[in-house]
């Protein structure tokens, strides 16, 4: 077996990513599996380093150690090159690892999940995202609206950190926020809506544990489009806490439906994908069934 490439985000979860990465290399060595460190000073340099290793046929798969952004980087390396990806959650959100029932904070369990499936990776769907400036792969979710404004604000906060930063940002953004006009093209059908947010999900969780799309399944060959239609601020504050357990589905202002492709346009609101700000709307998403092989049970 060729070595595995390992991508580590040392800054993930306030520096815990570096310790997680060290433990991953230790476990691989103990298991008799060679490893090549693909980490670099930036995501772009890490991608270039990884592509060079792939071109030279030096690695047989990749392990991403970090949060959902690091997993997205791993997916964008692995999918075009048809390599399997393993996941060791070490971020603050970890929505994709939740989908796989990978225990957060337990490096040994995450590595056991990878090692036990080295010979038989599983196939999952991936989203191909197209913006005005680039195309990329995602496993998780993408949206543009109130949630992205909250993510931008949360990233600027010095306190609190982790998932609580999103809640704090929501309370800070809410007083000045107004509904957004969205233009949608869903599987070729045109639609216009007034909404607080509109996004596309390939997994159940979003924003560090919010169960935004409880029926998502990244093996069903379909996406879920989630919409929170126009509501008052008090109504939004009533609906929001229920999203952590999927209870928001009972509210008539919440709409979720399946699609294979969608284009979302609005007046240039920021986009968030897998916990990262990735540009501004509009964007298009198409599901690619079984596009990614995962080292996971």
KETI-791234 format. One line per field, with one value per atom (N, C-alpha, C): residue number from 1; x, y negated, z negated; atom name; residue in one letter. Coordinates in steps of 0.2 Angstrom, whole numbers. Each point is the difference from the previous one (the first is absolute). Example, Ala and Ser with C-alpha at 12.3 -4.5 7.8 and 13.67 -1.06 7.14 Angstrom:
BEGIN
i: (1	1	1	2	2	2)
X: (66	-4	4	-2	4	-4)
Y: (28	-6	-6	-5	-6	-5)
Z: (-39	0	0	4	-1	-3)
at: (N	CA	C	N	CA	C)
aa: (A	A	A	S	S	S)
***
This chain:
BEGIN
i: (1	1	1	2	2	2	3	3	3	4	4	4	5	5	5	6	6	6	7	7	7	8	8	8	9	9	9	10	10	10	11	11	11	12	12	12	13	13	13	14	14	14	15	15	15	16	16	16	17	17	17	18	18	18	19	19	19	20	20	20	21	21	21	22	22	22	23	23	23	24	24	24	25	25	25	26	26	26	27	27	27	28	28	28	29	29	29	30	30	30	31	31	31	32	32	32	33	33	33	34	34	34	35	35	35	36	36	36	37	37	37	38	38	38	39	39	39	40	40	40	41	41	41	42	42	42	43	43	43	44	44	44	45	45	45	46	46	46	47	47	47	48	48	48	49	49	49	50	50	50	51	51	51	52	52	52	53	53	53	54	54	54	55	55	55	56	56	56	57	57	57	58	58	58	59	59	59	60	60	60	61	61	61	62	62	62	63	63	63	64	64	64	65	65	65	66	66	66	67	67	67	68	68	68	69	69	69	70	70	70	71	71	71	72	72	72	73	73	73	74	74	74	75	75	75	76	76	76	77	77	77	78	78	78	79	79	79	80	80	80	81	81	81	82	82	82	83	83	83	84	84	84	85	85	85	86	86	86	87	87	87	88	88	88	89	89	89	90	90	90	91	91	91	92	92	92	93	93	93	94	94	94	95	95	95	96	96	96	97	97	97	98	98	98	99	99	99	100	100	100	101	101	101	102	102	102	103	103	103	104	104	104	105	105	105	106	106	106	107	107	107	108	108	108	109	109	109	110	110	110	111	111	111	112	112	112	113	113	113	114	114	114	115	115	115	116	116	116	117	117	117	118	118	118	119	119	119	120	120	120	121	121	121	122	122	122	123	123	123	124	124	124	125	125	125	126	126	126	127	127	127	128	128	128	129	129	129	130	130	130	131	131	131	132	132	132	133	133	133	134	134	134	135	135	135	136	136	136	137	137	137	138	138	138	139	139	139	140	140	140	141	141	141	142	142	142	143	143	143	144	144	144	145	145	145	146	146	146	147	147	147	148	148	148	149	149	149	150	150	150	151	151	151	152	152	152	153	153	153	154	154	154	155	155	155	156	156	156	157	157	157	158	158	158	159	159	159	160	160	160	161	161	161	162	162	162	163	163	163	164	164	164	165	165	165	166	166	166	167	167	167	168	168	168	169	169	169	170	170	170	171	171	171	172	172	172	173	173	173	174	174	174	175	175	175	176	176	176	177	177	177	178	178	178	179	179	179	180	180	180	181	181	181	182	182	182	183	183	183	184	184	184	185	185	185	186	186	186	187	187	187	188	188	188	189	189	189	190	190	190	191	191	191	192	192	192	193	193	193	194	194	194	195	195	195	196	196	196	197	197	197	198	198	198	199	199	199	200	200	200	201	201	201	202	202	202	203	203	203	204	204	204	205	205	205	206	206	206	207	207	207	208	208	208	209	209	209	210	210	210	211	211	211	212	212	212	213	213	213	214	214	214	215	215	215	216	216	216	217	217	217	218	218	218	219	219	219	220	220	220	221	221	221	222	222	222	223	223	223	224	224	224	225	225	225	226	226	226	227	227	227	228	228	228	229	229	229	230	230	230	231	231	231	232	232	232	233	233	233	234	234	234	235	235	235	236	236	236	237	237	237	238	238	238	239	239	239	240	240	240	241	241	241	242	242	242	243	243	243	244	244	244	245	245	245	246	246	246	247	247	247	248	248	248	249	249	249	250	250	250	251	251	251	252	252	252	253	253	253	254	254	254	255	255	255	256	256	256	257	257	257	258	258	258	259	259	259	260	260	260	261	261	261	262	262	262	263	263	263	264	264	264	265	265	265	266	266	266	267	267	267	268	268	268	269	269	269	270	270	270	271	271	271	272	272	272	273	273	273	274	274	274	275	275	275	276	276	276	277	277	277	278	278	278	279	279	279	280	280	280	281	281	281	282	282	282	283	283	283	284	284	284	285	285	285	286	286	286	287	287	287	288	288	288	289	289	289	290	290	290	291	291	291	292	292	292	293	293	293	294	294	294	295	295	295	296	296	296	297	297	297)
X: (4	-4	4	-1	3	-1	4	-1	-7	-2	-6	2	-3	2	-5	3	-3	0	-6	-1	-2	3	-1	-1	-6	0	2	6	2	-4	-3	-4	-7	-2	-7	-1	-6	-3	6	2	4	7	3	6	0	-6	0	1	-1	2	7	4	7	2	-3	1	-4	-6	-3	4	3	4	6	3	6	-2	-6	-3	-2	-2	-2	7	5	6	3	-1	2	-4	-6	-4	1	1	2	7	4	7	-1	-4	-1	-3	-4	-4	4	6	4	-2	-3	-2	4	4	4	-5	3	-4	4	-3	3	-4	4	-3	-2	-6	-2	-2	1	-2	5	-3	4	-2	3	-2	-7	-3	-6	-4	-6	-4	2	2	2	7	4	7	-1	-4	-2	-2	-5	-3	6	4	5	5	2	4	-3	-7	-3	0	-2	0	7	5	7	1	-2	0	-4	-6	-4	3	3	3	5	4	6	-2	-7	-3	3	1	3	-5	-7	-5	-6	-3	-6	-6	0	-6	3	-5	1	-4	3	-3	-1	-6	0	-1	4	0	-2	-6	-2	-8	-2	-7	-3	-6	-4	4	3	4	6	3	6	-3	-6	-3	-2	-2	-2	7	5	7	1	0	1	-4	-7	-4	2	2	2	7	3	6	-2	-4	-1	-5	-5	-5	2	4	2	5	4	5	-2	-7	-2	4	1	3	-5	1	-4	2	-5	2	-2	4	-2	0	-4	-2	2	4	1	-3	-5	-3	4	2	4	-2	-6	-2	-5	-3	-5	-7	-1	-7	-1	4	0	-7	-3	-7	1	5	1	1	4	2	-6	-5	-6	-4	0	-4	3	6	3	1	-3	0	7	5	7	0	2	0	5	-2	4	5	6	4	3	-1	3	4	6	4	1	1	0	-6	-6	-6	0	2	-1	5	6	5	-2	-3	-2	-6	-4	-5	3	6	4	3	4	4	-4	-6	-5	-3	1	-3	5	6	5	-1	-2	-1	-7	-4	-7	-3	2	-3	-7	-4	-7	-1	-5	-1	-6	1	-5	0	-6	-1	4	1	4	-4	1	-3	5	-2	5	-3	4	-2	3	-4	3	-2	4	-1	3	-1	2	8	4	7	3	-3	3	-5	3	-4	4	-4	3	-5	3	-4	-2	-5	-2	-4	1	-4	-6	0	-4	-6	0	-5	2	-4	2	-7	1	-5	2	-5	2	-6	2	-6	2	-5	1	5	0	5	7	1	7	2	-5	2	2	-3	1	7	2	6	6	-1	5	1	-6	1	3	-2	3	8	2	7	4	-4	4	0	-4	-1	6	2	6	-3	-6	-4	-7	-4	3	2	3	3	-4	1	-4	-7	-4	-7	-4	2	-3	1	5	2	-6	-3	-5	-6	-2	-6	1	6	1	0	2	0	-7	-4	-7	-4	2	-4	3	6	3	-3	-1	-2	-8	-3	-8	-3	2	-4	0	5	0	-1	-2	-1	-7	0	-7	0	-6	0	3	2	4	-5	1	-4	5	-2	4	-3	4	-2	3	-5	2	-1	4	-1	1	-5	0	-1	4	-1	-3	2	-2	-7	-3	-6	2	-3	2	-5	3	-4	3	-4	2	-3	4	-3	3	-3	2	2	6	2	6	0	6	6	0	5	-2	4	-1	7	0	6	-1	6	-1	5	-3	3	1	6	1	1	0	0	-5	-1	-5	2	6	2	3	0	2	2	5	2	2	3	2	-5	-4	-5	-7	-2	-7	-2	-6	-2	-5	3	-4	-4	3	-3	-1	-4	0	-1	-2	-2	6	5	5	4	2	4	5	6	5	2	-5	0	-6	-5	-6	0	5	1	-4	-2	-4	2	-1	1	-6	0	-5	1	-6	0	-4	3	-3	-1	-6	-3	-3	2	-4	-3	-6	-4	0	-2	0	-4	3	-3	2	-4	2	6	3	6	-2	-6	-2	-1	-3	-2	7	5	6	4	-1	3	-3	-7	-4	2	1	2	7	5	7	2	-2	2	-2	-5	-3	5	4	4	5	2	5	-2	-7	-2	-5	0	-4	-8	-1	-7	-3	4	-2	-5	0	-4	-7	-2	-7	-3	5	-3	-1	-6	-2	5	4	4	7	1	5	-2	4	-1	6	0	5	-2	3	-1	6	-1	6	1	6	2	6	1	7	5	-3	4	-4	3	-3	5	-3	4	-4	4	-2	3	-5	3	-4	4	-3	4	0	3	7	4	7	2	-4	1	6	4	5	-2	4	-2	5	-3	4	-1	5	1	4	-3	4	4	-4	3	4	1	5	-3	1	-2	4	-4	3	-1	-3	-2	-7	-3	-6	-5	-6	-5	0	-2	-3	4	-3	4	-5	3	-4	3	-4	2	-3	4	-2	2	-4	2	3	6	3	0	-5	0	6	2	6	6	1	6	6	-1	6	0	6	1	3	-3	2	3	5	2	-4	-6	-4	-5	-2	-5	-7)
Y: (6	-6	-6	-5	-6	-4	-5	-4	-4	-2	-4	-8	-4	-7	-3	-4	-3	-8	-2	-8	-2	-4	-2	-8	-2	-7	-2	-2	-1	-5	-4	-6	2	6	2	1	-3	0	-2	-6	-4	4	3	3	7	3	7	5	-3	3	3	-4	2	6	0	6	6	-1	6	3	-5	3	4	-2	3	7	1	6	5	-3	4	3	-4	3	6	-1	5	6	0	6	3	-4	3	4	-3	3	7	0	6	5	-2	5	2	-2	2	-3	-6	-4	-6	0	-6	-6	-6	-6	-6	-4	-6	-6	-5	-6	-5	-1	-4	-7	-2	-6	-6	-6	-5	-7	-5	-7	-2	2	-2	6	-1	6	1	-6	0	4	-2	4	7	2	7	4	-4	4	1	-5	1	6	0	5	7	0	6	3	-5	2	2	-2	2	7	2	6	5	-2	4	1	-5	1	5	0	4	7	1	6	3	-5	1	2	-2	2	3	4	4	-3	-5	-3	-6	-3	-6	0	-2	-1	-8	-2	-7	-1	-4	-1	-7	-2	-7	0	-6	-1	1	-2	1	-3	-6	-3	4	4	4	6	3	5	-2	-6	-3	0	-2	0	7	5	7	3	-2	2	-3	-6	-3	3	3	4	7	3	7	1	-3	1	0	-5	-1	6	2	5	7	1	6	4	-4	3	0	5	0	-6	-2	-5	3	-1	1	-6	0	-6	1	-5	0	-7	0	-7	-3	-6	-4	-7	-2	-7	-2	-5	-3	2	1	1	8	3	7	3	-4	3	6	1	5	7	-1	6	2	-4	2	4	-2	5	7	1	6	3	-3	3	1	-5	1	-4	3	-4	-5	-6	-6	0	-2	0	7	5	7	2	-2	1	8	3	8	3	-2	2	-2	-6	-3	4	2	3	8	3	6	1	-5	-1	0	-3	0	6	3	6	6	0	6	0	-6	0	-1	1	-2	5	6	4	0	-4	0	-7	-5	-7	0	-4	-1	-6	0	-5	-5	-6	-5	-6	-3	-5	-7	-4	-6	-5	-7	-5	-4	-1	-4	-7	-5	-7	-4	-4	-5	-7	-5	-7	-4	-6	-4	0	2	0	7	5	7	5	6	6	4	4	4	5	5	6	-1	2	-1	7	2	5	-2	-6	-2	-5	-6	-5	-6	-4	-7	-4	-6	-5	-7	-5	-7	-4	-3	-4	-2	0	-2	5	6	5	-2	-2	-2	-6	-5	-6	1	5	2	4	4	3	-5	-5	-6	-3	-2	-3	4	7	4	1	0	0	-6	-5	-7	0	4	0	3	-4	3	4	-1	5	-1	6	7	3	6	4	6	4	6	-2	5	0	-6	-2	-6	-6	-1	-6	-1	5	-1	-3	3	-3	-7	-2	-7	-4	2	-4	-1	6	-1	-5	-1	-5	-7	0	-7	-2	5	-2	-1	4	0	-7	-5	-6	-4	1	-4	4	6	5	-1	0	1	6	2	6	-2	6	-1	3	-3	2	5	6	6	2	1	3	7	5	7	3	4	4	8	3	7	5	4	5	-3	-6	-3	-4	0	-4	-7	-5	-7	-1	-4	-2	-6	-4	-6	0	-1	0	-5	-2	-5	5	0	4	-3	3	-2	4	6	4	5	2	6	3	7	3	7	4	6	5	6	4	7	3	7	4	-3	3	-3	3	-2	-7	0	-5	-6	-6	-6	-5	-4	-5	3	5	3	4	4	4	-2	-5	-2	6	3	5	-3	-3	-4	4	6	4	7	2	6	6	-1	6	1	-4	0	7	2	7	-1	0	-1	7	4	6	1	-5	1	-4	-3	-3	-6	-3	-6	-5	-7	-5	-2	-3	-3	-8	-4	-7	-2	-4	-2	-8	-2	-7	-2	-5	-4	-6	1	-6	-6	-6	-6	1	-2	0	-6	-2	-5	2	-5	1	4	-1	4	7	1	7	3	-3	3	3	-4	1	6	1	6	6	0	5	3	-5	2	5	0	5	7	1	7	3	-4	3	5	-1	5	7	1	7	1	-4	1	-2	-3	-2	-5	-4	-5	2	6	3	-1	-1	-1	-7	-4	-7	-1	-3	-1	-4	-4	-5	4	6	4	5	0	4	4	6	4	5	0	5	2	6	3	-3	1	-3	4	0	2	-6	-5	-6	-6	-6	-6	-6	-5	-7	-4	-4	-4	-7	-5	-7	-5	-5	-5	-6	-6	-6	0	6	0	1	4	2	4	0	5	7	5	7	3	5	4	8	3	7	4	5	4	-4	-5	-4	-6	-1	-5	-5	-6	-5	1	1	2	-4	-6	-5	-3	-2	-3	3	0	3	-4	3	6	7	5	7	5	5	6	6	5	6	6	5	6	6	5	6	5	3	5	7	4	6	4	2	5	-3	-7	-3	1	1	0	7	3	6	-2	3	-2	6	-1	5	-1	4	-1	6	3	5	-2)
Z: (0	0	0	4	0	-6	-2	-5	0	-6	0	-1	4	-1	-6	-4	-6	1	0	0	-7	-3	-7	0	-3	-1	-8	-1	-7	-4	4	-4	-2	3	-2	-7	-2	-7	-5	2	-4	-2	6	-1	-2	-1	-1	6	6	6	0	-2	0	-4	-6	-4	3	3	3	5	4	6	-3	-5	-3	-2	-3	-2	6	6	6	2	1	2	-4	-7	-4	1	1	0	7	5	7	-1	-3	-1	-4	-5	-4	4	5	4	6	1	5	7	0	6	1	5	1	2	-2	1	3	4	3	-3	-3	-2	6	1	6	-3	-6	-3	3	0	2	-3	2	-3	2	5	3	3	1	3	7	4	7	0	-4	0	-2	-5	-1	6	3	6	6	1	4	-2	-6	-3	1	-1	0	8	4	7	3	-3	2	-2	-6	-3	4	2	4	7	3	7	0	-6	0	-3	-1	-2	-7	-4	-7	-5	1	-6	3	-4	2	-3	-4	-3	-4	-3	-4	-7	-5	-6	-2	-1	-2	-7	-4	-7	-1	-2	-1	0	2	0	7	1	6	6	-1	5	3	-5	2	3	-2	4	7	1	6	5	-3	3	3	-5	1	6	0	5	7	0	6	3	-4	2	2	-4	2	5	1	5	7	2	7	1	-5	1	-2	-2	-1	-6	-5	-6	-6	-5	-5	-5	-4	-6	-6	-5	-7	-4	-5	-4	-8	-2	-8	-2	-3	-2	-5	1	-5	1	2	1	-6	1	-5	3	6	3	1	4	1	2	5	2	4	4	5	-4	-6	-4	-4	-1	-3	4	7	4	0	-1	0	-7	-5	-6	-3	2	-2	-7	-5	-6	0	-2	0	-7	1	-6	-2	5	-2	7	0	6	1	-5	0	4	-2	3	7	2	7	4	-3	4	1	-5	1	5	1	5	7	0	7	1	-5	1	2	-3	1	7	3	7	5	-1	5	6	-1	6	3	-3	3	-2	4	-1	2	-3	2	4	5	4	-2	0	-2	5	0	5	-2	5	-1	4	-2	4	4	6	4	0	-2	-1	5	3	5	-2	-1	-1	6	0	5	1	-5	1	-1	-2	0	-1	1	-2	-5	-4	-5	-2	-4	-3	-7	-2	-7	-2	-7	-2	-4	-3	-5	2	-1	2	2	3	3	0	-2	0	1	1	0	-2	-6	-3	-7	-4	-7	-4	2	-4	2	7	2	-4	0	-4	-7	-3	-7	0	5	0	1	4	1	-7	-3	-7	-5	0	-5	1	6	1	-2	-1	-2	-8	-3	-8	-3	-5	-4	-6	-1	-5	1	-1	-1	6	-1	6	0	6	1	2	0	2	-4	-6	-3	3	4	4	5	3	5	-4	-5	-4	-2	-2	-2	6	6	6	2	0	2	-4	-7	-4	2	2	2	7	5	7	0	-4	0	0	-4	0	6	5	6	6	-1	6	3	6	4	5	2	4	7	3	7	5	6	6	3	1	3	7	5	6	1	0	0	7	2	6	-2	-2	-3	6	1	6	6	1	6	-1	-5	-2	-3	2	-3	-6	-5	-6	-3	-3	-4	-7	-5	-7	-4	-5	-5	-7	-2	-5	-4	-6	-5	3	2	3	4	5	4	2	-1	1	2	1	3	-4	-2	-4	3	-2	2	-6	-6	-7	-4	-6	-5	-3	-2	-5	4	-4	3	-6	1	-4	-7	0	-7	-4	3	-3	0	4	2	5	-2	4	5	5	4	5	2	5	-2	-5	-3	4	6	5	5	0	5	-1	6	0	6	-2	6	3	0	5	4	0	4	7	2	6	1	-6	0	-5	2	-5	-4	-5	-4	1	2	0	-6	-4	-6	0	-2	0	-6	-3	-5	3	1	3	-4	2	-3	-7	-5	-7	-4	-5	-4	-5	-2	-5	-6	-3	-6	2	6	3	1	3	2	-7	-5	-7	-3	2	-2	3	7	4	-1	-1	1	-5	-7	-4	2	3	2	5	4	5	-2	-6	-3	0	-1	0	6	5	6	-1	-6	-2	5	3	5	5	2	5	-1	-6	-2	2	1	1	8	1	7	4	-3	4	2	-2	2	5	6	6	1	1	3	5	6	5	3	4	4	7	2	7	2	6	2	3	1	2	-2	-2	-1	1	2	0	-4	-5	-5	2	1	1	-5	-2	-4	1	-4	2	-3	1	-2	-7	-3	-7	-1	-5	-1	0	2	0	-5	-4	-4	2	0	2	-5	-3	-4	-6	-2	-5	2	6	3	4	0	5	6	6	6	6	-2	6	-1	5	0	5	-1	5	6	6	0	0	-1	1	2	3	3	-4	-1	-3	4	1	3	-4	-1	-4	5	-2	3	-4	2	-4	-1	-6	-1	3	0	3	-5	-6	-5	-4	0	-4	-7	-5	-7	-3	-4	-5	-6	0	-5	0	-6	0	2)
at: (N	CA	C	N	CA	C	N	CA	C	N	CA	C	N	CA	C	N	CA	C	N	CA	C	N	CA	C	N	CA	C	N	CA	C	N	CA	C	N	CA	C	N	CA	C	N	CA	C	N	CA	C	N	CA	C	N	CA	C	N	CA	C	N	CA	C	N	CA	C	N	CA	C	N	CA	C	N	CA	C	N	CA	C	N	CA	C	N	CA	C	N	CA	C	N	CA	C	N	CA	C	N	CA	C	N	CA	C	N	CA	C	N	CA	C	N	CA	C	N	CA	C	N	CA	C	N	CA	C	N	CA	C	N	CA	C	N	CA	C	N	CA	C	N	CA	C	N	CA	C	N	CA	C	N	CA	C	N	CA	C	N	CA	C	N	CA	C	N	CA	C	N	CA	C	N	CA	C	N	CA	C	N	CA	C	N	CA	C	N	CA	C	N	CA	C	N	CA	C	N	CA	C	N	CA	C	N	CA	C	N	CA	C	N	CA	C	N	CA	C	N	CA	C	N	CA	C	N	CA	C	N	CA	C	N	CA	C	N	CA	C	N	CA	C	N	CA	C	N	CA	C	N	CA	C	N	CA	C	N	CA	C	N	CA	C	N	CA	C	N	CA	C	N	CA	C	N	CA	C	N	CA	C	N	CA	C	N	CA	C	N	CA	C	N	CA	C	N	CA	C	N	CA	C	N	CA	C	N	CA	C	N	CA	C	N	CA	C	N	CA	C	N	CA	C	N	CA	C	N	CA	C	N	CA	C	N	CA	C	N	CA	C	N	CA	C	N	CA	C	N	CA	C	N	CA	C	N	CA	C	N	CA	C	N	CA	C	N	CA	C	N	CA	C	N	CA	C	N	CA	C	N	CA	C	N	CA	C	N	CA	C	N	CA	C	N	CA	C	N	CA	C	N	CA	C	N	CA	C	N	CA	C	N	CA	C	N	CA	C	N	CA	C	N	CA	C	N	CA	C	N	CA	C	N	CA	C	N	CA	C	N	CA	C	N	CA	C	N	CA	C	N	CA	C	N	CA	C	N	CA	C	N	CA	C	N	CA	C	N	CA	C	N	CA	C	N	CA	C	N	CA	C	N	CA	C	N	CA	C	N	CA	C	N	CA	C	N	CA	C	N	CA	C	N	CA	C	N	CA	C	N	CA	C	N	CA	C	N	CA	C	N	CA	C	N	CA	C	N	CA	C	N	CA	C	N	CA	C	N	CA	C	N	CA	C	N	CA	C	N	CA	C	N	CA	C	N	CA	C	N	CA	C	N	CA	C	N	CA	C	N	CA	C	N	CA	C	N	CA	C	N	CA	C	N	CA	C	N	CA	C	N	CA	C	N	CA	C	N	CA	C	N	CA	C	N	CA	C	N	CA	C	N	CA	C	N	CA	C	N	CA	C	N	CA	C	N	CA	C	N	CA	C	N	CA	C	N	CA	C	N	CA	C	N	CA	C	N	CA	C	N	CA	C	N	CA	C	N	CA	C	N	CA	C	N	CA	C	N	CA	C	N	CA	C	N	CA	C	N	CA	C	N	CA	C	N	CA	C	N	CA	C	N	CA	C	N	CA	C	N	CA	C	N	CA	C	N	CA	C	N	CA	C	N	CA	C	N	CA	C	N	CA	C	N	CA	C	N	CA	C	N	CA	C	N	CA	C	N	CA	C	N	CA	C	N	CA	C	N	CA	C	N	CA	C	N	CA	C	N	CA	C	N	CA	C	N	CA	C	N	CA	C	N	CA	C	N	CA	C	N	CA	C	N	CA	C	N	CA	C	N	CA	C	N	CA	C	N	CA	C	N	CA	C	N	CA	C	N	CA	C	N	CA	C	N	CA	C	N	CA	C	N	CA	C	N	CA	C	N	CA	C	N	CA	C	N	CA	C	N	CA	C	N	CA	C	N	CA	C	N	CA	C	N	CA	C	N	CA	C	N	CA	C	N	CA	C	N	CA	C	N	CA	C	N	CA	C	N	CA	C	N	CA	C	N	CA	C	N	CA	C	N	CA	C	N	CA	C	N	CA	C	N	CA	C	N	CA	C	N	CA	C	N	CA	C	N	CA	C	N	CA	C	N	CA	C	N	CA	C	N	CA	C	N	CA	C	N	CA	C	N	CA	C	N	CA	C	N	CA	C	N	CA	C	N	CA	C	N	CA	C	N	CA	C	N	CA	C	N	CA	C	N	CA	C	N	CA	C	N	CA	C	N	CA	C	N	CA	C	N	CA	C	N	CA	C	N	CA	C	N	CA	C	N	CA	C	N	CA	C	N	CA	C	N	CA	C	N	CA	C	N	CA	C	N	CA	C	N	CA	C	N	CA	C	N	CA	C)
aa: (X	X	X	X	X	X	X	X	X	X	X	X	X	X	X	X	X	X	X	X	X	X	X	X	X	X	X	X	X	X	X	X	X	X	X	X	X	X	X	X	X	X	X	X	X	X	X	X	X	X	X	X	X	X	X	X	X	X	X	X	X	X	X	X	X	X	X	X	X	X	X	X	X	X	X	X	X	X	X	X	X	X	X	X	X	X	X	X	X	X	X	X	X	X	X	X	X	X	X	X	X	X	X	X	X	X	X	X	X	X	X	X	X	X	X	X	X	X	X	X	X	X	X	X	X	X	X	X	X	X	X	X	X	X	X	X	X	X	X	X	X	X	X	X	X	X	X	X	X	X	X	X	X	X	X	X	X	X	X	X	X	X	X	X	X	X	X	X	X	X	X	X	X	X	X	X	X	X	X	X	X	X	X	X	X	X	X	X	X	X	X	X	X	X	X	X	X	X	X	X	X	X	X	X	X	X	X	X	X	X	X	X	X	X	X	X	X	X	X	X	X	X	X	X	X	X	X	X	X	X	X	X	X	X	X	X	X	X	X	X	X	X	X	X	X	X	X	X	X	X	X	X	X	X	X	X	X	X	X	X	X	X	X	X	X	X	X	X	X	X	X	X	X	X	X	X	X	X	X	X	X	X	X	X	X	X	X	X	X	X	X	X	X	X	X	X	X	X	X	X	X	X	X	X	X	X	X	X	X	X	X	X	X	X	X	X	X	X	X	X	X	X	X	X	X	X	X	X	X	X	X	X	X	X	X	X	X	X	X	X	X	X	X	X	X	X	X	X	X	X	X	X	X	X	X	X	X	X	X	X	X	X	X	X	X	X	X	X	X	X	X	X	X	X	X	X	X	X	X	X	X	X	X	X	X	X	X	X	X	X	X	X	X	X	X	X	X	X	X	X	X	X	X	X	X	X	X	X	X	X	X	X	X	X	X	X	X	X	X	X	X	X	X	X	X	X	X	X	X	X	X	X	X	X	X	X	X	X	X	X	X	X	X	X	X	X	X	X	X	X	X	X	X	X	X	X	X	X	X	X	X	X	X	X	X	X	X	X	X	X	X	X	X	X	X	X	X	X	X	X	X	X	X	X	X	X	X	X	X	X	X	X	X	X	X	X	X	X	X	X	X	X	X	X	X	X	X	X	X	X	X	X	X	X	X	X	X	X	X	X	X	X	X	X	X	X	X	X	X	X	X	X	X	X	X	X	X	X	X	X	X	X	X	X	X	X	X	X	X	X	X	X	X	X	X	X	X	X	X	X	X	X	X	X	X	X	X	X	X	X	X	X	X	X	X	X	X	X	X	X	X	X	X	X	X	X	X	X	X	X	X	X	X	X	X	X	X	X	X	X	X	X	X	X	X	X	X	X	X	X	X	X	X	X	X	X	X	X	X	X	X	X	X	X	X	X	X	X	X	X	X	X	X	X	X	X	X	X	X	X	X	X	X	X	X	X	X	X	X	X	X	X	X	X	X	X	X	X	X	X	X	X	X	X	X	X	X	X	X	X	X	X	X	X	X	X	X	X	X	X	X	X	X	X	X	X	X	X	X	X	X	X	X	X	X	X	X	X	X	X	X	X	X	X	X	X	X	X	X	X	X	X	X	X	X	X	X	X	X	X	X	X	X	X	X	X	X	X	X	X	X	X	X	X	X	X	X	X	X	X	X	X	X	X	X	X	X	X	X	X	X	X	X	X	X	X	X	X	X	X	X	X	X	X	X	X	X	X	X	X	X	X	X	X	X	X	X	X	X	X	X	X	X	X	X	X	X	X	X	X	X	X	X	X	X	X	X	X	X	X	X	X	X	X	X	X	X	X	X	X	X	X	X	X	X	X	X	X	X	X	X	X	X	X	X	X	X	X	X	X	X	X	X	X	X	X	X	X	X	X	X	X	X	X	X	X	X	X	X	X	X	X	X	X	X	X	X	X	X	X	X	X	X	X	X	X	X	X	X	X	X	X	X	X	X	X	X	X	X	X	X	X	X	X	X	X	X	X	X	X	X)
***
